[in-house]
Amino acid sequence: MRAIKRAIKRIEKREASVGFGPWREQAGQRLTAAVKKARLAVYVFAEPQALFKSRALSRRSPQKLEPVIVPVSVLARLITTRGSLPDHPIRPSIKTAEGDEKLLGLLTVGVLVIRAGDFDVWYRSERAKGKWPSQRSRLKIGGGRPTKQDERVRSAVIELVRDGKWSGKVSIVKLHRLLIAAGDNEVPSPDTLARLVDQLHAETGQAEFLRAKRPRRKRTQPPVPQNPV
């Protein structure tokens, strides 16, 4: 939602997560989840001119309109894009508005907004939990089997990328070989390395860690005998 993006940029001007696609999607999904749990109130606002054109209100309506709160049950009916509510509701219907014609008119031409003060409180509360990908240093590792994605391997991968010796455009198998050639006797499996690289991409947003998708090999079926015995 437009007002939310502005609030994020205002609170953390130095954080690049707003401009990074996956981070932006994750932020939108978290906000949408909070909205559907009634932790954040969402309003719909429309300019009077837009309402007059859509015949949602008569011309005797006041020229200055206040945002109208959208019930959580209505928000749950709205169509999302990639798990997030869009700025402008997508194809709302009378069923979506639960029979409220005035609300339907607002949803048809209006924009969804969140009060800046409400967002500030929610944002700081969520950030204080330290569970976002960009806050990896604050995450506590629980007990159990130690992971092979430790700082030693992470540092080695980051160094190879920084030196231009490897990037996501090259196969994970090549990364595995480079780590072995560097003298690492405990190199994790390619599958573990792939998860580590994906995690680095989610945390940093650097394109060098974005792995290129490769088509799967088609399985060849054995030929059917012509004259079965």
C-alpha positions in Angstrom: 0.0 0.0 0.0 1.3 3.4 -1.0 1.1 5.0 2.5 3.0 2.1 4.0 5.9 2.3 1.5 6.3 6.0 2.3 6.3 5.3 6.0 9.0 2.6 5.6 11.2 5.0 3.7 10.7 7.7 6.3 11.7 5.5 9.2 14.6 3.7 7.6 16.0 5.9 4.9 19.3 4.1 4.8 17.8 0.6 4.5 17.7 -0.7 0.9 14.9 -3.2 1.6 12.2 -1.1 0.1 13.8 -1.1 -3.3 14.7 -4.8 -3.3 11.9 -6.8 -4.9 11.9 -9.9 -2.5 12.2 -7.7 0.6 9.4 -5.5 -0.7 7.2 -8.5 -1.2 8.0 -9.9 2.3 7.2 -6.5 3.8 3.9 -6.4 2.0 3.1 -9.9 3.1 3.9 -9.1 6.8 1.7 -6.0 6.6 -1.1 -7.8 5.0 -1.0 -10.5 7.7 -1.0 -7.9 10.4 -4.0 -6.2 8.8 -6.0 -9.4 8.6 -5.2 -10.1 12.3 -6.6 -6.6 13.1 -3.3 -5.4 14.4 -3.4 -2.5 11.9 -6.4 -0.6 10.8 -6.8 0.1 7.1 -8.8 3.0 5.7 -10.1 3.7 2.2 -9.9 7.2 0.9 -11.2 8.7 -2.4 -11.2 12.2 -3.8 -14.7 13.7 -4.2 -14.2 14.2 -8.0 -13.6 10.4 -8.4 -16.7 9.6 -6.4 -18.9 11.9 -8.4 -17.6 10.4 -11.7 -18.4 7.0 -10.5 -21.8 8.1 -9.2 -21.0 6.6 -5.8 -22.2 9.8 -4.0 -24.5 12.5 -4.9 -23.3 16.1 -5.7 -24.8 17.2 -2.4 -22.1 15.3 -0.5 -19.5 17.4 1.4 -16.4 18.3 -0.6 -14.1 17.2 2.2 -14.2 13.5 2.9 -12.6 11.6 5.7 -11.0 8.1 5.3 -13.4 5.3 6.0 -12.2 2.3 8.0 -12.4 -1.0 6.1 -13.7 -4.0 8.2 -11.2 -6.8 8.6 -13.8 -9.2 7.1 -13.9 -7.1 3.9 -10.1 -6.8 3.8 -10.0 -10.6 3.9 -12.2 -10.7 0.8 -10.0 -8.4 -1.3 -7.8 -9.8 -4.0 -4.1 -9.7 -3.2 -1.0 -9.6 -5.5 1.8 -11.8 -4.4 0.3 -12.1 -1.0 -0.1 -8.3 -0.4 -2.9 -5.9 -0.6 -2.5 -3.4 -3.5 -2.9 0.3 -3.3 -6.1 0.2 -5.2 -8.6 -2.7 -4.5 -8.8 -5.1 -7.5 -12.3 -5.6 -8.9 -14.3 -5.2 -5.6 -17.9 -6.3 -5.7 -21.0 -5.8 -3.6 -20.3 -9.2 -2.1 -16.8 -8.1 -1.3 -18.2 -5.0 0.5 -20.7 -7.2 2.3 -23.7 -5.4 0.8 -22.5 -1.9 1.7 -23.0 0.2 -1.4 -21.2 3.3 -0.1 -18.1 1.2 0.9 -18.2 -0.4 -2.5 -18.1 3.0 -4.2 -15.1 4.0 -2.1 -13.3 0.7 -2.8 -13.9 1.1 -6.5 -12.2 4.4 -6.9 -10.3 4.9 -3.7 -6.9 4.0 -2.3 -6.1 1.9 0.8 -4.1 3.8 3.5 -2.8 3.3 7.0 -2.3 6.0 9.5 1.4 6.9 9.9 1.2 6.8 13.7 -0.3 3.3 13.7 2.3 2.1 11.3 5.2 3.6 13.3 4.1 1.7 16.4 3.7 -1.6 14.5 6.9 -1.2 12.6 9.0 -0.5 15.6 7.4 -3.4 17.5 8.1 -5.9 14.7 11.7 -4.7 14.1 12.4 -5.0 17.9 11.8 -8.7 17.5 14.9 -9.0 15.3 13.4 -11.8 13.1 13.8 -10.1 9.7 16.3 -11.5 7.2 18.4 -8.3 7.3 18.7 -8.7 11.1 20.5 -12.0 10.9 23.1 -10.9 13.5 20.3 -10.7 16.1 18.8 -14.1 15.5 19.5 -16.7 18.2 20.6 -20.1 17.0 18.8 -22.8 19.0 20.2 -26.1 20.3 20.4 -29.3 18.3 22.6 -30.3 15.5 25.0 -27.5 14.5 24.5 -26.1 11.0 27.2 -26.2 8.3 26.1 -22.8 7.2 28.5 -21.2 9.7 30.4 -17.9 9.5 33.5 -19.6 8.1 31.7 -20.9 5.0 29.7 -17.7 4.6 32.8 -15.6 4.7 34.5 -17.8 2.1 31.5 -17.5 -0.3 31.3 -13.8 0.2 35.0 -13.4 -0.5 34.7 -15.5 -3.7 31.8 -13.2 -4.9 33.6 -10.0 -3.9 36.7 -11.2 -5.8 34.7 -11.9 -8.9 35.6 -15.6 -8.8 31.9 -16.8 -8.5 28.4 -15.5 -8.9 24.9 -16.8 -9.0 25.2 -17.1 -12.8 27.6 -20.0 -12.3 26.6 -23.4 -10.9 26.7 -24.3 -7.3 28.9 -27.3 -8.2 31.5 -24.8 -9.4 31.3 -23.0 -6.0 31.7 -26.3 -4.2 34.9 -27.0 -6.2 36.3 -23.5 -5.6 35.8 -23.9 -1.8 37.6 -27.3 -1.9 40.4 -25.9 -4.0 40.8 -23.1 -1.4 41.8 -25.7 1.1 38.5 -26.1 3.0 38.3 -29.7 4.3 34.7 -29.4 5.5 32.8 -28.0 2.6 29.1 -28.6 2.9 27.1 -30.3 0.2 26.0 -28.4 -3.0 22.4 -28.5 -1.7 23.5 -26.9 1.6 25.6 -24.3 -0.3 22.6 -23.5 -2.5 20.5 -22.7 0.6 23.3 -20.6 2.0 23.5 -18.6 -1.2 19.8 -18.1 -1.3 19.9 -16.9 2.3 22.7 -14.4 1.5 20.6 -13.1 -1.4 17.6 -12.6 0.9 19.7 -10.9 3.6 21.8 -8.6 1.3 19.8 -8.1 -1.8 23.0 -8.3 -3.9 22.4 -9.6 -7.5 25.6 -11.6 -7.4 23.9 -14.1 -5.0 20.8 -14.6 -7.2 21.1 -18.0 -8.6 20.1 -18.5 -12.2 17.3 -21.0 -12.7 18.2 -24.0 -14.8 15.7 -26.2 -16.6 15.2 -29.7 -15.2 16.4 -32.6 -17.2 13.6 -34.6 -18.7 13.5 -38.2 -17.7 14.0 -40.6 -20.6 11.6 -43.6 -20.5 12.9 -47.0 -21.6 11.7 -48.0 -25.1 8.6 -50.3 -25.1 9.4 -53.7 -26.7 7.7 -54.2 -30.0 7.1 -57.9 -29.5 6.6 -58.6 -25.8 7.0 -62.3 -24.9 
